[in-house]
Amino acid sequence: MNEQAAVVSLKSVTKDFQRGGVRALQEIDLEVRPREFISLIGPSGCGKSTLLRIVGDLVPPTSGEVVVNGKQAHQARLDRDYGIVFQDAVLYDWRTVAKNIALPLEMLDWDRARRSQRVREMVELVELGGFEDHYPWQLSGGMQQRVSIARALAFDPPLLLMDEPFGALDEMTRERMNMELLRIWQESGSTIVFVTHSIAEAVFLSTRVVVMSPRPGRITGIVDIDLPQPRNTDTREQERFFELVTEVRELLRTGDRSGEELPA
């Protein structure tokens, strides 16, 4: 894959669930370029998480083409071309922070010395030094999510898929984690596809925001986020930030109206 090739390419992706005859997604076309931070936003039930899971080959599309890192999505999963982070940290309570991070490396048969070095790098990246021997139940929710992010990035995937990873956190912790994620994204060089319900979060984090309509989910529009990097707490007070939030909100409203007019 050359430097300019899309990390994710979706062409005419549609998803029907047989139970109940529900069409979750309809004719999704999207390309995600290297080192982009793409947020998917839309009303509940619009298929955001389903689309993310299709990219990760956790759910098959009914029709359409899904290419990840220049390969069919299934092959990309077998080749471990992406890491994934869910809303819950999904850590193993009987494994320490270091051993949770090391798990995918053990599955890849990395030798002990190489694993230990990579775990140290990841602990430093997510700023959890001193907590290597702690267990998940000894950590705050935000710290647990940092472990989950470190584990997902441990094997250096070119793509990170994140399904509302901060949805269960309080607002203050969520804002801190937004800052942490931007720092990690910039330092790791990964491409991120991120699902959220928060307009402000999507605008603050992203290079582009993909706005989806109510079910069946379609792409209503894509907003380029031209806020300068690196972003900080002052970014949320800028006039341009509020303009972009309004633009995304208006697209959501347009999608809601058009969703009522189109058949499922």
N, C-alpha and C positions, 0 to 999 in steps of 0.2 A: 504494500500500500504506500503510495507516494505521500509526500508531506501534505498535499492539498486535498487528498481524498477524504471523503466523509468518514467519520468514525461510526456513525449510524445513518443508514439510508432506509427510509420507509416509503414504499410505493403502493398506493391503492390498498392500504391495509384495512380490512373489515373483520369484525369479530362478532359472531352470533353465538349465543349460549342456547343450547337445545332446550334445556329446562325452562319452560315458560315462553319459549320463542322470543327471547330478548335479543335485540341487536344493540351491542354495547358500543361499537365503534363503526364508523362508516367512512370509507375512502380517505384514509389518512395518508398524506404525503408530507414528508419532513426529512431534511438532511441536517445532521449535527456535525459541525466541523471540529477539527482538532483544537483542544484547549478551550472550547466554548463552555459556558455554564448556562444550560438551558433549563428553564423552569416550565413545568406544565401546570396550568391553573384552569379551574372550571368548577361548576357547581357539583355538589355531591352526586355520585352516580353517573358522571359523564364519561367514565372510562379512563381517567388519568392513570390510576394504578394498573388497570388492565393493560394499557399501552406500555407502561414500564415493564410489566411482566412479559409481554410479548417480545420486547427488545431483549430481555434476559432469558428467553426461551423457557420460561416457567409456565407460560400459557401459549398454545399455538394459535396463529391467526386462522380465521376461516378462509380468507383469501388475501392476496397481495404478497408483496415481497419484503423481507426483512433481512438486511445485510448489516453485520456488525464487524468492524475492523477488516472489511474486505471479504468477509466470509458469510455464509448462511448462519443465522442466529444459533442453530443447534451446534454447529461446529465451533463457533466462537465460545459457547458455553463449555464444550469439552476441552477447548484450549485455554480456558480460564482467562478470557480476554476482558473480563469485567469483574468488578467487585460490587456487592449490593448491600445496602443498609436499609433496614426496615424501621417502622415507627418505634417498635420495641427493640432494645439493644440485642436481644437474643444471645446473651452470654451464658456460658456454662458455669453454674454456681460453684462447682467443685474444682474449677480451674482458676488459677490466679490471673491477674491482668496479663502478665507476660505469657502464660500458657494459652490464654484465649487468643492473644495476638498471633502466637506461633502455630495455631491449629492448621490453617491452610498450608503453611510451610511444611508441617509434618506430613500432610496429605500429598504434598509434592515431592516428598522424600529428600528434602534438603538436609544436609548433614548438620549435626548439633552446633558446630562452630558458626556455620553460615546462618543458621536460624537465630542463634543468640545475637549475632551482630545486627541482623535485620530487625529483631525485636527492639534492641537498644535504639536503633535509628527511628523506629516508629514511636516508641515511648517519648523520645525527644521531640518528634514532630508534633504530637498531640499534647505536649507539655504535661506529662504524667510522671515525670521523674520522681522517684521515691515511693511510687505506688505499685511498682512491679509485682510485689509479693502480696498485695491486697486481693481480696476476693470481691466479686461484683456486689455482694450485699453490703460491703463496707464502703461503697462509693455512692455519690449522689447520682441523680438521673443524668445530668449533663456529663459527668465523668464517665458513666457507663456508655453513653453514646460516643464519646471520644475513643473509648476502647473499641467499640464496634467499627468506627471509621478507620482506626489504625489496622484492625484485622482485615478490613476490606481492601486496604491499600498495601498490605504487607508484601504481596507478591507482584507489586508494581503493575497493576492492570492499566491499560490506556483509557479505560472507561469506568466511571463510578455511577451506579444507579442508586438513587435515594428516594424512598417512598415515605414522605412526611416524617422524616427522622426526628423532628423537634416538636411534633404536634402535641405530645403529652407533657411538655415542659411548661413551667410558668413563664410569663412574658419576659421577665428580667433575664432568666437563664437562657431563654430562646434567643434574645438579642445577643448575649455573649457568645452563644454557640454559632450564630450567624457570622460574627467576626472571626471566630476560630476557623470556621469552615472556609471562609474566603482566604485566610492565611494559608491553610493546608492546601487548598486548590492551587494557589499561586506557587507554593513551594514544591508541590508534587508534580505539577505539569499534567495532571489528569484532565480528562474531559468529564463533565458532570451533567447528568440528566436528573432533575430534582422535581418531585411532586409536592405541591403545597396547596392549601386553601387560603393562604394569606397573600393578599395583593401586595402589601408593603414588603413582606419577606421576599416575594418573587422579584420585585423591582430592585430591592437592595442588593440581592445576591447575583443577579443574572447578567449575562451579556445579551440574551434575548429571552422574552417571555412568550410562550405559546399559549394562546387563549383558546379554550375548548367550549363547545356548546353543550346544552343538556343532551341526555341520551336520545338518539345514538350520537356519541361524541364525534364531532367534526372540528376541524381547526377553523375558528372564526377569524383569527388574525394573529400576526406575529409582531411583537413590539420590540424594536431594537433599543436596548438600554445604553444610552450614551453618557452615563454618569462616569466621571473620571475614576481611575484606580490609582492607588489603593483607596478603598472606601473606609469610612470611619463613622463615629457617632454623629459627626456634623453633616454627613451625607443625607441623613434623614430629615434635616432641617432646610435643605436647599430647595429653592423654588422649582428647579428642574425635576427633583424627586417627586414633588406633589403633582407636577404636570404629567409625569409618566404614570403615576398611580391612577390619576383620572383617566388617562388614555386606556389603561388596562381595564378599569372599571366600566368604561363606556362600551368596550368590546364585549365584556361579559354581559352587559345589558342587551346589546344587539343580538348576541348569540342566544340569549334567553327568549327574545321575541321571535327570532327566526326558527328556534327549536319548536315553538308552538305551531308553526306553519308547515313544517316539513314532516312527512310521515316517518314512522319508525321502521 
